Amino acid sequence: MDNLLWSAFSWLMTALSLAGAYIIVKVDNRKHVIGLWLWIFANTGWIIINIKAGIPAQSVLYVAYLYLTGKGLWERRGKHV
């Protein structure tokens, strides 16, 4: 059951990552922030998955992605183009 749960969690993180990318690229600028929030949740999930899987280098990569996404969200605050 544990493997099934982690598999489902990784598919959910994949879906969130793809949805975030789609929203950022294709949806109007006001909803761009929603894509960033999806990426924040997905990157956090990927960090957990990679730590559990024993892949520290990839965990560090997703920490960097999380930082960059958070920085992008911070820089967009109050900007409704």
GIURJO-V863353 format. One record per pair of residues at least 12 apart in sequence whose C-alpha atoms are under 6 Angstrom apart, sorted by the first residue. I is the first residue (numbers start at 0). J is the second residue. Records with the same first field share a line. If there is no record, write none. Layout:
I = J  J
This chain:
12 = 41
15 = 37  41
16 = 38  41
19 = 34  37  38
22 = 34
29 = 79
39 = 65
42 = 61  65
46 = 58  61
